[in-house]
Structures are given as structure tokens and as C-alpha cells.
């Protein structure tokens, strides 16, 4: 399943809007229109680890694609 994730990278000087399409695993016969929030939050935590100490990642929206 693919989830479109809109987020902001924020630091003391300002912020930047960004977006990514996150590929997540789901059971083959799932018919739920909701995004897999837990998988997206794990992705966000990994993305935060790559940022400098003074920057923060804030998710503003996520939509199943």
C-alpha cells in the first residue's frame, strides 16, 4: 500500500513543506480506506534520525494512494 505523507521540517530559522509517498506492507485482502498510521509513524521516526539535532519533523497529513 502507498501512503502520501505531507510534512514540515522546522528549525529555529523557519520551516519547509515537503511530501513523500511511503510504501507500507498490508495484508493482501485488506479493503480499508484508512492509511496505516503506525507504519507511517515508524517511517517518520527513521526520517527524524537523519535530521540535524535542531530540526523537527511534523506530519501535517497522510492519505492512502
Secondary structure, DSSP 8 states (H G I E B T S, - for coil): -EEEEEEEEEETTEEEEEEEEEE----TT----S--HHHHHHHHHHHHHTS-TT-EEEEEEEEE-
